[in-house]
Amino acid sequence: MLSTTPTGRLTKGSVSVISSNDRLQLRFSYGGKRHYLSLGLANTSTNRKLAELKASEIEKDILYERFDETLQKYKPKASLSTITPITPIQKQKPDLDELWSKYSEFKKPQISPSTFAKDFIKHRNHIAKLPTRSLNEASAIQDWLLNNLTHNAAKRCLTQIKACCNWAVERKLIDVNPFASMKFQTSQSSSEELDINPFSKEERDLIINTFANDRYYKHYTNYVRFLFFTGCRPSEAIALKWKHIRDSVIQFRESAVISEDGLVVKEGLKTQKKRDFPINSELQTFLKDIRPEIVNPESFVFVSPKGKLIDHHNFSTRAWKTI
């Protein structure tokens, strides 16, 4: 195949196999022109044998005057490239904490500051404690949450994780949602949690009197009394200003919420923009008794011992629990 003259030069019609950048090529002359034909094969012993076969084919075609000057006949077929397959680069899956961070930033402008601060940051903290955050171990993530949180807390967290991964699929950040098929069993105690067990009048009065006589928490007596008298949400009572108290109604217009910057007051209530609550004689007497002589309409009706917004979470875990 690679016959040479006594001077060492290739004879007419001879094809040589050469290596260029560790890839095999065929080099030969025909019709007064030098030709180079790349085979797309790595320079290995096996591929050299294939290249020599192709070179032999070209030599025979030149000899029998059937040479294809377009070279299309001798170019490697697609199947030839499978000799040295190139493994496609697998895109690395992001971990759950990375997806949650991106999902949170996406949702942040769409939800209230309190929802983001309380729920999204809480779920982020749960995710940070997971023994694994790999999406390949979704079952292990579910098991850990169910074993380390209350049933309802685990359900809420897993529901949000599922929503996060659905969003990630839509954004083509991941191919499939490994939590999509997970179902949550109803807690046996869920029906009990729906039962309403209000305090009796005697219990109510006992609680108020105990606050009034307590050395440490008597400051909150009026706040507790107001909650009993109106049944309003603590967030509404905390944000109540003197300008909201009219002759016949209390105008609930704002609520205190937790944000990334701490406790703040926002316009609107939890489930509606506003609500007017009628003032009966008992409530009227109470409001008259606690009203200061000089009233600033923008002042809050109930404040902490330091004159700031009441942190109801701290109140609940310390004062209320103690009393």
C-alpha atoms as a printed R data frame, in Angstrom:
    type eleno elety resid chain resno       x      y       z
1   ATOM     1    CA   MET     A     1   0.000  0.000   0.000
2   ATOM     2    CA   LEU     A     2   2.689  2.501   0.962
3   ATOM     3    CA   SER     A     3   5.146  1.605  -1.801
4   ATOM     4    CA   THR     A     4   8.101  3.931  -2.326
5   ATOM     5    CA   THR     A     5  10.735  4.610  -4.959
6   ATOM     6    CA   PRO     A     6  14.449  3.851  -4.337
7   ATOM     7    CA   THR     A     7  14.796  7.479  -3.181
8   ATOM     8    CA   GLY     A     8  12.205  6.884  -0.458
9   ATOM     9    CA   ARG     A     9   9.461  8.997  -2.058
10  ATOM    10    CA   LEU     A    10   5.936  7.646  -2.374
11  ATOM    11    CA   THR     A    11   5.061  6.067  -5.702
12  ATOM    12    CA   LYS     A    12   2.239  7.509  -7.798
13  ATOM    13    CA   GLY     A    13  -1.160  6.760  -6.282
14  ATOM    14    CA   SER     A    14   0.247  5.806  -2.890
15  ATOM    15    CA   VAL     A    15  -1.673  6.978   0.203
16  ATOM    16    CA   SER     A    16   0.054  7.637   3.519
17  ATOM    17    CA   VAL     A    17  -1.488  7.646   6.987
18  ATOM    18    CA   ILE     A    18  -0.313 10.578   9.092
19  ATOM    19    CA   SER     A    19  -1.167 12.022  12.500
20  ATOM    20    CA   SER     A    20  -2.080 15.690  13.017
21  ATOM    21    CA   ASN     A    21  -2.943 16.914  16.496
22  ATOM    22    CA   ASP     A    22  -3.306 13.259  17.487
23  ATOM    23    CA   ARG     A    23  -5.988 12.748  14.801
24  ATOM    24    CA   LEU     A    24  -5.472 10.505  11.753
25  ATOM    25    CA   GLN     A    25  -5.372 11.866   8.205
26  ATOM    26    CA   LEU     A    26  -4.783 10.377   4.738
27  ATOM    27    CA   ARG     A    27  -2.306 12.178   2.494
28  ATOM    28    CA   PHE     A    28  -1.892 11.508  -1.230
29  ATOM    29    CA   SER     A    29  -1.481 13.196  -4.600
30  ATOM    30    CA   TYR     A    30  -3.790 12.924  -7.549
31  ATOM    31    CA   GLY     A    31  -4.053 14.989 -10.741
32  ATOM    32    CA   GLY     A    32  -1.094 17.084  -9.724
33  ATOM    33    CA   LYS     A    33  -2.727 18.146  -6.460
34  ATOM    34    CA   ARG     A    34  -1.894 17.230  -2.877
35  ATOM    35    CA   HIS     A    35  -4.918 15.960  -0.908
36  ATOM    36    CA   TYR     A    36  -5.468 15.651   2.839
37  ATOM    37    CA   LEU     A    37  -8.461 13.691   4.068
38  ATOM    38    CA   SER     A    38  -9.282 13.851   7.794
39  ATOM    39    CA   LEU     A    39 -10.817 10.668   9.173
40  ATOM    40    CA   GLY     A    40 -11.887 12.132  12.526
41  ATOM    41    CA   LEU     A    41 -10.231  9.236  14.385
42  ATOM    42    CA   ALA     A    42  -7.878  9.353  17.347
43  ATOM    43    CA   ASN     A    43  -4.368  8.072  16.749
44  ATOM    44    CA   THR     A    44  -4.691  4.565  18.200
45  ATOM    45    CA   SER     A    45  -3.494  1.221  16.893
46  ATOM    46    CA   THR     A    46  -7.044  0.070  16.185
47  ATOM    47    CA   ASN     A    47  -7.937  3.261  14.341
48  ATOM    48    CA   ARG     A    48  -4.689  3.074  12.320
49  ATOM    49    CA   LYS     A    49  -5.810 -0.284  10.930
50  ATOM    50    CA   LEU     A    50  -9.097  1.306   9.850
51  ATOM    51    CA   ALA     A    51  -7.200  4.198   8.278
52  ATOM    52    CA   GLU     A    52  -4.939  1.791   6.337
53  ATOM    53    CA   LEU     A    53  -8.007  0.025   4.952
54  ATOM    54    CA   LYS     A    54  -9.381  3.354   3.755
55  ATOM    55    CA   ALA     A    55  -5.991  4.225   2.235
56  ATOM    56    CA   SER     A    56  -5.929  0.885   0.408
57  ATOM    57    CA   GLU     A    57  -9.404  1.595  -0.997
58  ATOM    58    CA   ILE     A    58  -8.254  4.950  -2.394
59  ATOM    59    CA   GLU     A    59  -5.117  3.394  -3.927
60  ATOM    60    CA   LYS     A    60  -7.180  0.753  -5.694
61  ATOM    61    CA   ASP     A    61  -9.610  3.356  -7.074
62  ATOM    62    CA   ILE     A    62  -6.669  5.400  -8.415
63  ATOM    63    CA   LEU     A    63  -5.139  2.278  -9.958
64  ATOM    64    CA   TYR     A    64  -8.375  1.214 -11.651
65  ATOM    65    CA   GLU     A    65  -9.187  4.784 -12.690
66  ATOM    66    CA   ARG     A    66 -12.388  5.018 -10.665
67  ATOM    67    CA   PHE     A    67 -11.155  7.582  -8.166
68  ATOM    68    CA   ASP     A    68 -13.867  9.925  -6.801
69  ATOM    69    CA   GLU     A    69 -12.332 13.385  -7.142
70  ATOM    70    CA   THR     A    70 -15.021 14.868  -4.840
71  ATOM    71    CA   LEU     A    71 -13.655 12.626  -2.058
72  ATOM    72    CA   GLN     A    72 -17.238 12.051  -0.822
73  ATOM    73    CA   LYS     A    73 -16.792  8.300  -1.270
74  ATOM    74    CA   TYR     A    74 -13.819  8.248   1.129
75  ATOM    75    CA   LYS     A    75 -15.049 10.558   3.848
76  ATOM    76    CA   PRO     A    76 -15.825  8.743   7.101
77  ATOM    77    CA   LYS     A    77 -19.422  7.675   7.676
78  ATOM    78    CA   ALA     A    78 -21.261  8.686  10.881
79  ATOM    79    CA   SER     A    79 -20.863  5.131  12.188
80  ATOM    80    CA   LEU     A    80 -17.095  5.452  11.897
81  ATOM    81    CA   SER     A    81 -17.046  8.091  14.625
82  ATOM    82    CA   THR     A    82 -18.564  5.672  17.123
83  ATOM    83    CA   ILE     A    83 -15.170  3.973  17.432
84  ATOM    84    CA   THR     A    84 -14.170  6.700  19.886
85  ATOM    85    CA   PRO     A    85 -17.471  7.958  21.309
86  ATOM    86    CA   ILE     A    86 -17.494 11.283  23.104
87  ATOM    87    CA   THR     A    87 -19.389 11.069  26.372
88  ATOM    88    CA   PRO     A    88 -21.850 13.995  26.595
89  ATOM    89    CA   ILE     A    89 -21.246 16.336  29.500
90  ATOM    90    CA   GLN     A    90 -23.918 15.801  32.138
91  ATOM    91    CA   LYS     A    91 -25.294 19.032  33.580
92  ATOM    92    CA   GLN     A    92 -24.893 18.861  37.329
93  ATOM    93    CA   LYS     A    93 -28.158 18.951  39.236
94  ATOM    94    CA   PRO     A    94 -28.479 21.874  41.647
95  ATOM    95    CA   ASP     A    95 -29.054 20.956  45.283
96  ATOM    96    CA   LEU     A    96 -32.300 21.751  47.069
97  ATOM    97    CA   ASP     A    97 -30.877 24.685  49.037
98  ATOM    98    CA   GLU     A    98 -29.677 26.341  45.807
99  ATOM    99    CA   LEU     A    99 -33.112 25.902  44.186
100 ATOM   100    CA   TRP     A   100 -34.862 27.201  47.308
101 ATOM   101    CA   SER     A   101 -32.721 30.340  47.305
102 ATOM   102    CA   LYS     A   102 -33.620 31.089  43.665
103 ATOM   103    CA   TYR     A   103 -37.289 30.242  44.218
104 ATOM   104    CA   SER     A   104 -37.453 32.505  47.283
105 ATOM   105    CA   GLU     A   105 -36.048 35.456  45.355
106 ATOM   106    CA   PHE     A   106 -38.624 34.825  42.621
107 ATOM   107    CA   LYS     A   107 -41.533 34.691  45.094
108 ATOM   108    CA   LYS     A   108 -40.399 37.528  47.363
109 ATOM   109    CA   PRO     A   109 -42.019 40.402  45.374
110 ATOM   110    CA   GLN     A   110 -45.276 38.434  45.116
111 ATOM   111    CA   ILE     A   111 -45.916 37.718  48.798
112 ATOM   112    CA   SER     A   112 -46.277 39.761  51.960
113 ATOM   113    CA   PRO     A   113 -43.156 40.565  54.017
114 ATOM   114    CA   SER     A   114 -44.543 38.558  56.929
115 ATOM   115    CA   THR     A   115 -45.099 35.446  54.804
116 ATOM   116    CA   PHE     A   116 -41.558 35.661  53.478
117 ATOM   117    CA   ALA     A   117 -40.030 36.289  56.905
118 ATOM   118    CA   LYS     A   118 -42.035 33.664  58.773
119 ATOM   119    CA   ASP     A   119 -42.597 30.885  56.233
120 ATOM   120    CA   PHE     A   120 -39.909 31.097  53.565
121 ATOM   121    CA   ILE     A   121 -37.080 31.758  55.992
122 ATOM   122    CA   LYS     A   122 -38.415 29.037  58.301
123 ATOM   123    CA   HIS     A   123 -38.396 26.521  55.426
124 ATOM   124    CA   ARG     A   124 -34.907 27.674  54.465
125 ATOM   125    CA   ASN     A   125 -33.747 26.889  58.011
126 ATOM   126    CA   HIS     A   126 -35.345 23.426  57.841
127 ATOM   127    CA   ILE     A   127 -33.579 22.752  54.535
128 ATOM   128    CA   ALA     A   128 -30.255 23.875  56.028
129 ATOM   129    CA   LYS     A   129 -30.585 21.189  58.738
130 ATOM   130    CA   LEU     A   130 -31.255 18.326  56.313
131 ATOM   131    CA   PRO     A   131 -28.703 15.478  56.347
132 ATOM   132    CA   THR     A   132 -28.726 15.665  52.523
133 ATOM   133    CA   ARG     A   133 -29.922 18.280  50.054
134 ATOM   134    CA   SER     A   134 -29.409 16.161  46.945
135 ATOM   135    CA   LEU     A   135 -32.513 15.811  44.765
136 ATOM   136    CA   ASN     A   136 -31.482 12.191  44.197
137 ATOM   137    CA   GLU     A   137 -32.383 11.513  47.832
138 ATOM   138    CA   ALA     A   138 -35.862 13.020  47.955
139 ATOM   139    CA   SER     A   139 -37.205 10.132  50.055
140 ATOM   140    CA   ALA     A   140 -34.507 10.668  52.681
141 ATOM   141    CA   ILE     A   141 -35.417 14.366  52.800
142 ATOM   142    CA   GLN     A   142 -39.093 13.529  53.307
143 ATOM   143    CA   ASP     A   143 -38.294 10.997  56.040
144 ATOM   144    CA   TRP     A   144 -36.092 13.466  57.935
145 ATOM   145    CA   LEU     A   145 -38.730 16.206  57.879
146 ATOM   146    CA   LEU     A   146 -41.477 13.830  59.040
147 ATOM   147    CA   ASN     A   147 -39.265 12.478  61.833
148 ATOM   148    CA   ASN     A   148 -37.945 15.818  63.076
149 ATOM   149    CA   LEU     A   149 -40.895 18.221  62.661
150 ATOM   150    CA   THR     A   150 -44.506 18.097  63.693
151 ATOM   151    CA   HIS     A   151 -46.755 16.497  61.101
152 ATOM   152    CA   ASN     A   152 -48.254 19.814  60.020
153 ATOM   153    CA   ALA     A   153 -44.893 21.593  59.893
154 ATOM   154    CA   ALA     A   154 -43.406 18.784  57.784
155 ATOM   155    CA   LYS     A   155 -46.421 18.854  55.470
156 ATOM   156    CA   ARG     A   156 -46.146 22.625  54.975
157 ATOM   157    CA   CYS     A   157 -42.415 22.406  54.307
158 ATOM   158    CA   LEU     A   158 -42.754 19.525  51.837
159 ATOM   159    CA   THR     A   159 -45.608 21.300  50.065
160 ATOM   160    CA   GLN     A   160 -43.391 24.336  49.539
161 ATOM   161    CA   ILE     A   161 -40.449 22.170  48.438
162 ATOM   162    CA   LYS     A   162 -42.706 20.506  45.878
163 ATOM   163    CA   ALA     A   163 -43.815 23.937  44.602
164 ATOM   164    CA   CYS     A   164 -40.175 25.032  44.438
165 ATOM   165    CA   CYS     A   165 -39.205 22.024  42.309
166 ATOM   166    CA   ASN     A   166 -42.238 22.490  40.037
167 ATOM   167    CA   TRP     A   167 -41.006 26.030  39.443
168 ATOM   168    CA   ALA     A   168 -37.484 24.724  38.774
169 ATOM   169    CA   VAL     A   169 -38.825 22.293  36.153
170 ATOM   170    CA   GLU     A   170 -40.669 25.129  34.424
171 ATOM   171    CA   ARG     A   171 -37.444 27.172  34.385
172 ATOM   172    CA   LYS     A   172 -35.535 24.120  33.060
173 ATOM   173    CA   LEU     A   173 -33.230 24.167  36.064
174 ATOM   174    CA   ILE     A   174 -34.021 20.475  36.624
175 ATOM   175    CA   ASP     A   175 -35.617 17.831  34.401
176 ATOM   176    CA   VAL     A   176 -38.088 16.284  36.839
177 ATOM   177    CA   ASN     A   177 -39.547 17.052  40.263
178 ATOM   178    CA   PRO     A   178 -38.565 14.152  42.569
179 ATOM   179    CA   PHE     A   179 -41.193 15.252  45.126
180 ATOM   180    CA   ALA     A   180 -44.098 15.365  42.625
181 ATOM   181    CA   SER     A   181 -45.549 11.959  43.484
182 ATOM   182    CA   MET     A   182 -45.204 12.292  47.260
183 ATOM   183    CA   LYS     A   183 -48.469 12.285  49.194
184 ATOM   184    CA   PHE     A   184 -49.063 13.376  52.776
185 ATOM   185    CA   GLN     A   185 -51.255 11.446  55.163
186 ATOM   186    CA   THR     A   186 -53.740 13.401  57.229
187 ATOM   187    CA   SER     A   187 -52.689 13.774  60.837
188 ATOM   188    CA   GLN     A   188 -54.865 11.898  63.297
189 ATOM   189    CA   SER     A   189 -54.982 14.958  65.531
190 ATOM   190    CA   SER     A   190 -56.013 17.352  62.762
191 ATOM   191    CA   SER     A   191 -59.704 17.082  63.643
192 ATOM   192    CA   GLU     A   192 -58.927 17.751  67.280
193 ATOM   193    CA   GLU     A   193 -57.006 20.905  66.340
194 ATOM   194    CA   LEU     A   194 -60.167 22.237  64.707
195 ATOM   195    CA   ASP     A   195 -62.187 21.918  67.889
196 ATOM   196    CA   ILE     A   196 -62.896 25.262  69.577
197 ATOM   197    CA   ASN     A   197 -62.525 25.227  73.349
198 ATOM   198    CA   PRO     A   198 -63.036 28.824  74.560
199 ATOM   199    CA   PHE     A   199 -62.373 30.059  78.071
200 ATOM   200    CA   SER     A   200 -65.353 30.454  80.318
201 ATOM   201    CA   LYS     A   201 -66.127 33.899  81.780
202 ATOM   202    CA   GLU     A   202 -64.673 32.764  85.084
203 ATOM   203    CA   GLU     A   203 -61.448 31.626  83.410
204 ATOM   204    CA   ARG     A   204 -61.273 34.880  81.441
205 ATOM   205    CA   ASP     A   205 -61.591 36.990  84.593
206 ATOM   206    CA   LEU     A   206 -59.055 34.848  86.415
207 ATOM   207    CA   ILE     A   207 -56.496 35.319  83.624
208 ATOM   208    CA   ILE     A   208 -57.038 39.101  83.510
209 ATOM   209    CA   ASN     A   209 -56.801 39.418  87.305
210 ATOM   210    CA   THR     A   210 -53.664 37.301  87.421
211 ATOM   211    CA   PHE     A   211 -52.010 39.560  84.832
212 ATOM   212    CA   ALA     A   212 -53.088 42.633  86.839
213 ATOM   213    CA   ASN     A   213 -51.465 41.294  89.995
214 ATOM   214    CA   ASP     A   214 -48.326 39.827  88.476
215 ATOM   215    CA   ARG     A   215 -45.061 41.513  89.364
216 ATOM   216    CA   TYR     A   216 -43.496 41.067  85.924
217 ATOM   217    CA   TYR     A   217 -46.337 41.026  83.401
218 ATOM   218    CA   LYS     A   218 -49.033 43.372  84.762
219 ATOM   219    CA   HIS     A   219 -48.089 45.850  82.007
220 ATOM   220    CA   TYR     A   220 -49.919 43.612  79.515
221 ATOM   221    CA   THR     A   221 -53.221 43.541  81.451
222 ATOM   222    CA   ASN     A   222 -55.031 46.035  79.204
223 ATOM   223    CA   TYR     A   223 -53.724 44.330  76.059
224 ATOM   224    CA   VAL     A   224 -55.076 40.976  77.272
225 ATOM   225    CA   ARG     A   225 -58.391 42.526  78.352
226 ATOM   226    CA   PHE     A   226 -58.816 44.123  74.907
227 ATOM   227    CA   LEU     A   227 -58.166 40.805  73.155
228 ATOM   228    CA   PHE     A   228 -60.846 39.153  75.284
229 ATOM   229    CA   PHE     A   229 -63.338 42.001  74.752
230 ATOM   230    CA   THR     A   230 -62.965 42.167  70.962
231 ATOM   231    CA   GLY     A   231 -61.710 38.765  69.812
232 ATOM   232    CA   CYS     A   232 -59.506 40.559  67.281
233 ATOM   233    CA   ARG     A   233 -56.237 39.127  66.056
234 ATOM   234    CA   PRO     A   234 -53.180 40.079  68.144
235 ATOM   235    CA   SER     A   235 -51.609 41.638  65.029
236 ATOM   236    CA   GLU     A   236 -54.614 43.983  64.776
237 ATOM   237    CA   ALA     A   237 -54.534 44.996  68.444
238 ATOM   238    CA   ILE     A   238 -50.780 45.661  68.326
239 ATOM   239    CA   ALA     A   239 -51.148 47.978  65.284
240 ATOM   240    CA   LEU     A   240 -54.203 49.811  66.666
241 ATOM   241    CA   LYS     A   241 -53.754 53.585  66.988
242 ATOM   242    CA   TRP     A   242 -55.897 56.077  68.870
243 ATOM   243    CA   LYS     A   243 -57.046 57.611  65.589
244 ATOM   244    CA   HIS     A   244 -58.765 54.310  64.784
245 ATOM   245    CA   ILE     A   245 -61.074 54.532  67.820
246 ATOM   246    CA   ARG     A   246 -64.286 56.402  67.015
247 ATOM   247    CA   ASP     A   247 -67.396 57.051  69.096
248 ATOM   248    CA   SER     A   248 -69.211 53.889  68.108
249 ATOM   249    CA   VAL     A   249 -66.689 51.681  66.304
250 ATOM   250    CA   ILE     A   250 -63.078 50.572  66.337
251 ATOM   251    CA   GLN     A   251 -61.628 50.843  62.839
252 ATOM   252    CA   PHE     A   252 -59.183 48.010  62.252
253 ATOM   253    CA   ARG     A   253 -57.066 49.180  59.306
254 ATOM   254    CA   GLU     A   254 -53.515 47.981  59.947
255 ATOM   255    CA   SER     A   255 -51.713 44.940  61.283
256 ATOM   256    CA   ALA     A   256 -48.307 44.216  62.785
257 ATOM   257    CA   VAL     A   257 -46.270 41.675  60.832
258 ATOM   258    CA   ILE     A   258 -42.830 40.139  60.985
259 ATOM   259    CA   SER     A   259 -40.531 41.200  58.145
260 ATOM   260    CA   GLU     A   260 -36.851 40.717  57.398
261 ATOM   261    CA   ASP     A   261 -36.304 44.008  59.228
262 ATOM   262    CA   GLY     A   262 -38.244 42.902  62.287
263 ATOM   263    CA   LEU     A   263 -41.741 43.849  63.472
264 ATOM   264    CA   VAL     A   264 -43.451 46.436  61.225
265 ATOM   265    CA   VAL     A   265 -46.970 47.798  60.653
266 ATOM   266    CA   LYS     A   266 -48.595 47.406  57.256
267 ATOM   267    CA   GLU     A   267 -51.840 48.604  55.699
268 ATOM   268    CA   GLY     A   268 -54.662 46.071  55.638
269 ATOM   269    CA   LEU     A   269 -55.533 43.028  57.708
270 ATOM   270    CA   LYS     A   270 -54.714 39.386  57.247
271 ATOM   271    CA   THR     A   271 -57.832 38.399  55.283
272 ATOM   272    CA   GLN     A   272 -59.394 41.758  54.391
273 ATOM   273    CA   LYS     A   273 -58.461 45.398  53.904
274 ATOM   274    CA   LYS     A   274 -60.463 46.775  56.830
275 ATOM   275    CA   ARG     A   275 -63.092 45.950  59.443
276 ATOM   276    CA   ASP     A   276 -65.219 48.051  61.811
277 ATOM   277    CA   PHE     A   277 -65.949 46.611  65.236
278 ATOM   278    CA   PRO     A   278 -68.885 48.018  67.254
279 ATOM   279    CA   ILE     A   279 -68.157 49.415  70.694
280 ATOM   280    CA   ASN     A   280 -70.544 48.243  73.436
281 ATOM   281    CA   SER     A   281 -70.870 49.855  76.831
282 ATOM   282    CA   GLU     A   282 -68.344 47.577  78.540
283 ATOM   283    CA   LEU     A   283 -65.709 48.204  75.853
284 ATOM   284    CA   GLN     A   284 -66.473 51.934  75.873
285 ATOM   285    CA   THR     A   285 -65.826 52.145  79.606
286 ATOM   286    CA   PHE     A   286 -62.593 50.207  79.225
287 ATOM   287    CA   LEU     A   287 -61.293 52.455  76.419
288 ATOM   288    CA   LYS     A   288 -62.207 55.566  78.388
289 ATOM   289    CA   ASP     A   289 -60.272 54.292  81.409
290 ATOM   290    CA   ILE     A   290 -57.055 53.622  79.467
291 ATOM   291    CA   ARG     A   291 -57.197 56.727  77.275
292 ATOM   292    CA   PRO     A   292 -54.379 59.181  78.158
293 ATOM   293    CA   GLU     A   293 -55.209 62.805  78.974
294 ATOM   294    CA   ILE     A   294 -53.284 64.046  75.951
295 ATOM   295    CA   VAL     A   295 -53.806 61.826  72.950
296 ATOM   296    CA   ASN     A   296 -51.536 61.634  69.928
297 ATOM   297    CA   PRO     A   297 -53.753 60.149  67.175
298 ATOM   298    CA   GLU     A   298 -50.721 58.353  65.688
299 ATOM   299    CA   SER     A   299 -49.762 56.707  68.976
300 ATOM   300    CA   PHE     A   300 -50.355 53.001  69.465
301 ATOM   301    CA   VAL     A   301 -52.987 52.061  72.032
302 ATOM   302    CA   PHE     A   302 -50.935 49.147  73.379
303 ATOM   303    CA   VAL     A   303 -47.147 49.105  73.562
304 ATOM   304    CA   SER     A   304 -44.406 47.061  75.208
305 ATOM   305    CA   PRO     A   305 -42.916 48.102  78.564
306 ATOM   306    CA   LYS     A   306 -40.245 49.973  76.582
307 ATOM   307    CA   GLY     A   307 -42.835 51.836  74.519
308 ATOM   308    CA   LYS     A   308 -42.306 49.808  71.334
309 ATOM   309    CA   LEU     A   309 -44.528 47.487  69.299
310 ATOM   310    CA   ILE     A   310 -45.563 44.416  71.260
311 ATOM   311    CA   ASP     A   311 -43.851 41.278  70.004
312 ATOM   312    CA   HIS     A   312 -46.731 38.837  70.362
313 ATOM   313    CA   HIS     A   313 -44.466 35.812  69.879
314 ATOM   314    CA   ASN     A   314 -42.363 36.784  72.884
315 ATOM   315    CA   PHE     A   315 -45.524 37.698  74.794
316 ATOM   316    CA   SER     A   316 -47.006 34.250  74.109
317 ATOM   317    CA   THR     A   317 -43.933 32.248  75.070
318 ATOM   318    CA   ARG     A   318 -43.154 34.268  78.192
319 ATOM   319    CA   ALA     A   319 -45.999 36.273  79.696
320 ATOM   320    CA   TRP     A   320 -49.009 34.263  78.488
321 ATOM   321    CA   LYS     A   321 -47.401 30.889  79.135
322 ATOM   322    CA   THR     A   322 -46.328 31.948  82.615
323 ATOM   323    CA   ILE     A   323 -49.700 33.360  83.620
